[in-house]
Amino acid sequence: MHGPDPATPYPMAGFPRTVFLKNVVTRSNIEVGDFSYYDDPNGAERFEDNNVLYHFDFLGDRLLIGNFAAIAEGATFVMNGANHTMSGFSTFPFNIFGNGWENGFDAKTYLEHGRGDTMVGNDVWIGREAQVMPGVTIGDGAVIGSRAVVASDIPPYAVAVGNPARVLRVRFDPEVVETLLGIAWWNWPVEKISRNLEAIRGADLQALRTAC
């Protein structure tokens, strides 16, 4: 056997609070890799509605989540639709209320303040109730602490905590990080991952190099 079927929504029998996100996401502007999961006793399958906020098609921004990401209960992703324009004297969104207030509004002002796609790398662990802000990139292997507010990019294999999130430490030496990014075990065929689980779980870098 080579682990759970990545195409199953509920990979743990009798434990419906955990879902493989790829199989429950329906929006074309959200992409999730294999084995990335979300855990929530209050309906994990509603992730795209409850946890991806202010995500509007007309803005064009995407949420991209890699393989083997672990996302804890209550973590949210605030997308570019949450932004208010700041080019005038007021930040109030008059246009959304209609009744004449939409007249003369140029939707391009929203796009001008957009911060692009939000990207979560492979093998990332996002703690409970963390909040990821628009346009942020979280590197492969990073860990985001519980209730952290991630407003800027987090490098690979960094541990980030707090509000705003700051890098507390990097999990491995730079040379090890560079090697791990080159190996990119999360892109291996699942059979190869299964054969090398001992090295992955045991931080045996030489064995991973040999497996390549």
C-alpha positions as CSV (number, residue, x, y, z in Angstrom):
1,M,0.0,0.0,0.0
2,H,1.1,3.5,-0.7
3,G,-0.9,5.7,1.6
4,P,-4.4,7.1,1.2
5,D,-6.1,7.7,-2.1
6,P,-5.5,11.4,-2.8
7,A,-8.8,11.5,-4.7
8,T,-10.9,10.7,-1.6
9,P,-12.5,13.7,0.2
10,Y,-12.4,12.1,3.7
11,P,-9.1,10.2,4.0
12,M,-9.6,9.1,7.6
13,A,-12.4,6.5,8.2
14,G,-14.8,7.7,10.8
15,F,-13.1,11.1,11.1
16,P,-15.1,13.5,8.8
17,R,-13.5,16.6,10.3
18,T,-10.5,16.2,8.0
19,V,-10.7,16.5,4.2
20,F,-8.3,16.4,1.4
21,L,-9.0,19.9,0.0
22,K,-8.4,19.2,-3.6
23,N,-11.6,17.1,-3.6
24,V,-13.9,19.6,-2.0
25,V,-12.8,22.8,-3.6
26,T,-15.0,23.8,-6.6
27,R,-13.9,27.3,-7.5
28,S,-11.6,27.7,-10.5
29,N,-9.6,30.4,-8.7
30,I,-8.5,28.0,-5.9
31,E,-5.9,25.3,-6.7
32,V,-4.8,22.7,-4.2
33,G,-2.2,19.9,-4.6
34,D,-2.4,16.3,-3.6
35,F,-2.7,15.3,0.1
36,S,-3.1,18.8,1.4
37,Y,-5.7,18.7,4.1
38,Y,-7.9,21.0,6.3
39,D,-9.1,19.9,9.7
40,D,-12.3,21.4,11.2
41,P,-15.1,19.7,13.2
42,N,-17.5,22.3,12.0
43,G,-17.6,21.3,8.3
44,A,-14.1,21.1,6.8
45,E,-15.7,20.5,3.4
46,R,-17.0,24.2,3.4
47,F,-13.4,25.5,3.4
48,E,-13.8,27.6,0.3
49,D,-16.8,29.4,1.8
50,N,-15.7,29.7,5.4
51,N,-12.0,30.1,5.2
52,V,-11.3,31.9,1.9
53,L,-12.6,35.3,2.3
54,Y,-13.4,38.2,-0.1
55,H,-12.5,36.1,-3.1
56,F,-14.2,37.6,-6.1
57,D,-13.8,36.3,-9.7
58,F,-13.6,39.7,-11.3
59,L,-10.4,40.5,-9.4
60,G,-8.6,37.6,-10.9
61,D,-6.5,36.6,-7.9
62,R,-5.9,33.0,-7.0
63,L,-5.3,30.9,-3.9
64,L,-2.6,28.3,-4.7
65,I,-1.8,25.6,-2.2
66,G,0.9,23.0,-2.9
67,N,1.1,19.3,-2.0
68,F,1.2,17.9,1.6
69,A,0.1,21.2,3.3
70,A,-1.6,20.8,6.7
71,I,-4.1,23.5,7.6
72,A,-5.6,23.7,11.1
73,E,-9.0,24.6,12.2
74,G,-10.0,28.3,11.7
75,A,-7.1,29.3,9.5
76,T,-8.3,31.9,7.0
77,F,-7.1,33.4,3.7
78,V,-8.0,37.0,3.1
79,M,-8.0,37.7,-0.6
80,N,-7.7,40.9,-2.5
81,G,-11.5,41.6,-2.5
82,A,-11.0,42.7,1.2
83,N,-9.0,45.8,0.1
84,H,-10.6,49.2,-0.1
85,T,-9.4,51.8,-2.5
86,M,-7.2,54.5,-1.0
87,S,-6.8,56.8,-4.0
88,G,-9.5,59.3,-2.8
89,F,-10.3,61.1,0.4
90,S,-12.5,58.2,1.7
91,T,-11.9,54.4,1.8
92,F,-15.7,53.8,2.1
93,P,-16.9,51.4,-0.7
94,F,-19.9,53.6,-1.9
95,N,-20.3,51.7,-5.1
96,I,-21.2,48.3,-3.6
97,F,-24.4,49.7,-2.2
98,G,-25.8,50.9,-5.5
99,N,-28.8,53.2,-5.7
100,G,-26.8,55.7,-7.7
101,W,-23.6,55.4,-5.7
102,E,-22.1,53.0,-8.3
103,N,-22.3,55.7,-11.0
104,G,-18.8,57.0,-12.0
105,F,-17.0,54.3,-10.1
106,D,-14.1,52.7,-12.0
107,A,-13.5,49.1,-11.1
108,K,-9.9,49.4,-12.2
109,T,-9.1,51.2,-9.0
110,Y,-9.6,47.8,-7.2
111,L,-7.2,46.1,-9.5
112,E,-4.6,48.8,-9.0
113,H,-4.5,48.0,-5.3
114,G,-4.4,44.3,-5.8
115,R,-1.5,42.3,-4.4
116,G,-1.7,39.3,-6.7
117,D,-2.0,35.6,-6.0
118,T,-1.7,34.1,-2.5
119,M,0.6,31.1,-2.6
120,V,1.2,28.4,0.0
121,G,4.1,26.1,-0.8
122,N,4.5,22.3,-0.3
123,D,4.8,20.7,3.1
124,V,3.6,23.8,4.9
125,W,1.9,23.6,8.3
126,I,-0.5,26.4,9.1
127,G,-1.6,26.6,12.7
128,R,-5.0,27.1,14.2
129,E,-6.8,30.4,13.5
130,A,-3.8,31.8,11.6
131,Q,-4.7,34.5,9.0
132,V,-2.9,34.8,5.7
133,M,-3.3,38.2,4.0
134,P,-3.6,39.0,0.3
135,G,-0.7,38.3,-2.1
136,V,1.5,36.5,0.5
137,T,3.8,33.7,-0.5
138,I,4.6,31.0,2.1
139,G,7.6,29.0,1.2
140,D,8.0,25.2,1.1
141,G,8.4,23.6,4.5
142,A,7.4,26.7,6.5
143,V,5.5,26.6,9.7
144,I,2.9,29.3,10.6
145,G,2.1,29.6,14.3
146,S,-1.4,29.6,15.8
147,R,-3.2,32.9,15.3
148,A,-0.3,34.4,13.4
149,V,-1.2,37.1,10.9
150,V,0.9,36.6,7.8
151,A,1.1,40.0,6.0
152,S,4.4,39.5,4.2
153,D,6.3,36.6,2.5
154,I,7.7,33.8,4.6
155,P,10.8,32.0,3.3
156,P,11.1,28.2,2.9
157,Y,11.4,26.2,6.1
158,A,10.9,29.3,8.4
159,V,8.9,29.2,11.5
160,A,6.8,32.4,11.7
161,V,4.7,33.6,14.7
162,G,2.9,36.6,15.9
163,N,0.9,39.6,14.6
164,P,2.3,40.6,12.3
165,A,4.0,37.3,11.7
166,R,7.8,37.4,12.1
167,V,10.3,34.7,11.4
168,L,11.3,33.2,14.7
169,R,13.9,30.8,13.3
170,V,14.6,28.7,10.2
171,R,14.2,25.0,10.7
172,F,17.5,23.9,9.0
173,D,20.8,25.3,8.0
174,P,20.8,27.1,4.6
175,E,22.7,24.3,2.9
176,V,20.1,21.8,4.1
177,V,17.2,24.0,3.0
178,E,18.7,24.4,-0.5
179,T,19.2,20.7,-0.8
180,L,15.6,19.9,0.3
181,L,14.2,22.4,-2.2
182,G,16.2,20.8,-4.9
183,I,15.1,17.3,-3.9
184,A,11.4,18.4,-3.7
185,W,10.2,15.0,-2.4
186,W,6.6,16.3,-2.4
187,N,6.7,16.0,-6.2
188,W,7.9,12.4,-6.2
189,P,5.5,9.6,-7.2
190,V,3.6,8.4,-4.2
191,E,5.2,5.0,-4.4
192,K,8.7,6.6,-4.1
193,I,7.5,8.7,-1.2
194,S,6.3,5.6,0.6
195,R,9.6,3.8,0.0
196,N,11.5,6.8,1.5
197,L,9.2,7.7,4.4
198,E,11.8,6.7,7.0
199,A,14.3,9.2,5.5
200,I,11.6,12.0,5.2
201,R,10.3,11.5,8.8
202,G,13.8,10.9,10.2
203,A,15.5,13.9,8.5
204,D,18.0,11.6,6.8
205,L,19.3,13.9,4.1
206,Q,21.9,11.5,2.7
207,A,19.2,8.8,2.2
208,L,17.0,11.4,0.3
209,R,20.0,12.3,-1.8
210,T,20.6,8.7,-2.7
211,A,16.9,8.2,-3.5
212,C,17.1,11.0,-6.1
